[in-house]
Amino acid sequence: QVQLVESGGGLVQAGGSLRLACAASGRTFSSYGMGWFRQAPGTEREFVGGISRSGNLANYADSVKGRFTISRDNAKNTVYLQMNSLKPEDTAVYYCAARNYGESKYDYWGQGTQVTVSS
């Protein structure tokens, strides 16, 4: 099992940048695929992007492609979400999540961090 703690959220103006971090407990972080999700008030949680166990592959939702970048540092048990050119519609609670090797479902979730983008 893995425990996840997000950090780095806050208030930023449109066009600005933020970097979220997600620190994982345990010694097997590199065995998990990692993902970022977000949920705005009154909406369903949506997938933002994911990264492979080694970090060499990443995929993104169309809404953030070209603006957001996911990376990971397995030595530090941390996954990052670099968010550039932020828009008010990016405002949401952002969650990181982990999935076991070979599975598509994310089983482990952090508590979330609020990102607010002002216009």
C-alpha positions as CSV (number, residue, x, y, z in Angstrom):
1,Q,0.0,0.0,0.0
2,V,1.1,3.6,-0.6
3,Q,0.1,6.8,1.0
4,L,0.1,10.0,-1.0
5,V,0.4,13.7,0.1
6,E,0.0,16.5,-2.3
7,S,1.4,20.0,-1.9
8,G,2.0,23.2,-3.9
9,G,-1.5,24.4,-4.6
10,G,-2.5,28.0,-4.2
11,L,-3.9,31.1,-5.9
12,V,-2.3,32.3,-9.1
13,Q,-3.3,34.7,-11.8
14,A,-4.3,33.5,-15.3
15,G,-1.2,32.9,-17.4
16,G,0.8,32.0,-14.4
17,S,2.4,28.7,-13.3
18,L,2.3,26.4,-10.4
19,R,4.1,23.1,-9.6
20,L,2.3,20.5,-7.6
21,A,4.2,17.7,-5.8
22,C,2.9,14.4,-4.5
23,A,5.1,12.6,-2.0
24,A,4.6,8.9,-1.6
25,S,5.4,6.7,1.4
26,G,7.0,3.3,1.2
27,R,9.9,1.8,-0.6
28,T,8.1,0.6,-3.7
29,F,7.1,3.9,-5.3
30,S,8.7,3.0,-8.6
31,S,6.3,0.0,-8.9
32,Y,3.3,2.3,-9.3
33,G,2.0,4.1,-12.3
34,M,1.0,7.6,-11.1
35,G,-1.7,10.0,-12.2
36,W,-3.1,13.4,-11.6
37,F,-6.8,14.2,-11.5
38,R,-8.8,17.2,-10.7
39,Q,-12.3,18.1,-9.6
40,A,-14.0,21.4,-9.8
41,P,-17.1,22.2,-7.7
42,G,-20.2,20.6,-9.2
43,T,-18.3,18.5,-11.6
44,E,-17.0,15.0,-11.8
45,R,-13.4,14.2,-11.2
46,E,-11.4,14.2,-14.4
47,F,-8.1,12.7,-15.5
48,V,-5.4,15.3,-16.0
49,G,-2.5,13.0,-16.9
50,G,-0.5,9.9,-16.0
51,I,3.1,8.8,-16.0
52,S,4.6,5.3,-16.3
53,R,6.6,3.6,-13.5
54,S,9.9,4.6,-15.0
55,G,8.8,8.1,-16.0
56,N,9.6,7.6,-19.7
57,L,6.0,7.7,-20.8
58,A,3.3,10.3,-20.0
59,N,-0.1,11.0,-21.4
60,Y,-2.4,14.0,-20.9
61,A,-6.0,15.1,-21.2
62,D,-6.5,17.3,-24.3
63,S,-7.5,20.2,-22.1
64,V,-4.0,20.4,-20.6
65,K,-1.8,19.1,-23.3
66,G,1.0,21.4,-24.1
67,R,0.5,23.4,-20.9
68,F,1.0,20.7,-18.1
69,T,3.9,18.3,-17.7
70,I,4.1,15.3,-15.4
71,S,7.4,14.1,-14.1
72,R,8.6,11.8,-11.3
73,D,11.7,11.3,-9.2
74,N,11.7,7.7,-8.0
75,A,14.7,8.4,-5.7
76,K,12.6,11.0,-3.9
77,N,9.3,9.1,-4.1
78,T,7.7,12.1,-5.6
79,V,5.6,12.9,-8.7
80,Y,5.2,16.4,-10.0
81,L,2.7,18.3,-12.0
82,Q,4.1,21.4,-13.7
83,M,1.3,23.7,-14.7
84,N,1.9,26.6,-17.1
85,S,-0.3,29.1,-18.9
86,L,-3.0,28.5,-16.3
87,K,-6.6,29.4,-17.1
88,P,-9.5,30.1,-14.7
89,E,-11.0,26.8,-15.9
90,D,-8.1,25.0,-14.4
91,T,-9.4,25.9,-10.9
92,A,-10.1,22.7,-9.0
93,V,-8.9,20.4,-6.3
94,Y,-6.0,18.4,-7.7
95,Y,-5.4,14.8,-6.6
96,C,-2.5,12.5,-7.2
97,A,-3.2,8.8,-7.5
98,A,-1.3,5.5,-7.8
99,R,-2.1,2.3,-9.6
100,N,-0.5,-1.1,-9.2
101,Y,1.5,-2.5,-12.0
102,G,-0.6,-4.1,-14.7
103,E,-3.8,-2.4,-13.6
104,S,-5.7,0.5,-15.1
105,K,-7.6,1.5,-12.0
106,Y,-6.1,3.9,-9.6
107,D,-6.5,2.5,-6.1
108,Y,-4.6,5.0,-3.9
109,W,-5.4,8.6,-3.6
110,G,-4.1,11.7,-1.9
111,Q,-6.2,14.2,0.0
112,G,-6.0,16.8,-2.7
113,T,-4.7,20.4,-3.0
114,Q,-6.6,23.4,-4.1
115,V,-5.6,25.3,-7.2
116,T,-7.4,28.6,-7.9
117,V,-6.7,30.6,-11.0
118,S,-8.0,34.2,-11.0
119,S,-8.9,36.0,-14.2
